[in-house]
Amino acid sequence: MSVRLFVIAAVCFMAVFQLDGMQTLLAWDRSAISHGEAWRLLTGNFTHTNWPHMIMNSLALAIITFIFRRNLKLSQLTGFVVFSAAFIGSALWFSSTTWYAGLSGVLHGLFALGAIKDIQSKDKLGWALLVGVIVKVVWEQYSGGSASSARLIDARVAVEAHLLGVVSALLYTLANKVKASIAKRD
């Protein structure tokens, strides 16, 4: 499977998750999770508040994977998306969040991971992209999310998920460095 096919498959899954009844069953919902519906920790990242939200995140996924296509391999992309979604979903448990839906946290993480991969391949633009996404999420922690985005998605922008996405990219990179270091010793 190619990265393009991954994007198409992800968009199809997210579209199915938007169908009547599916979003209600899969969105990140603190009450439902506390009653044993642990899958929502992961699936909440693949549901959306409405169709414009899903389409916006689908386009962002296509654009980010296109921008970083040179350094993002399918296995890394798949592994990271699952890791990031699980990390964000689990970390949100320790916040005041009661309900969450959207891929934007994972997308911020994927952008940061792409920038890190560019840095590792000696592309100096990677540093500017990484600093840019970090500045953006730090600014959002101070100022909140975009009002126009909130109107479009008909919900508060979950800026804490954006921050957690970038943190997930840093943790994923660190874990891979440790894994490679251990493999060298063996």
CORMOTA-V16798 format. One record per run of one state. SS is the DSSP state (H for helix, E for strand, C for the rest). FROM is the first residue (numbers start at 1). TO is the last residue. If there is no record, write none. Layout:
ss:SS from:FROM to:TO
ss:SS from:FROM to:TO
This chain:
ss:C from:1 to:2
ss:H from:3 to:18
ss:C from:19 to:21
ss:H from:22 to:26
ss:C from:27 to:27
ss:E from:28 to:29
ss:H from:30 to:34
ss:C from:35 to:39
ss:H from:40 to:46
ss:C from:47 to:50
ss:H from:51 to:67
ss:C from:68 to:73
ss:H from:74 to:92
ss:C from:93 to:98
ss:E from:99 to:100
ss:C from:101 to:103
ss:H from:104 to:120
ss:C from:121 to:124
ss:H from:125 to:143
ss:C from:144 to:146
ss:H from:147 to:153
ss:C from:154 to:158
ss:H from:159 to:185
ss:C from:186 to:186
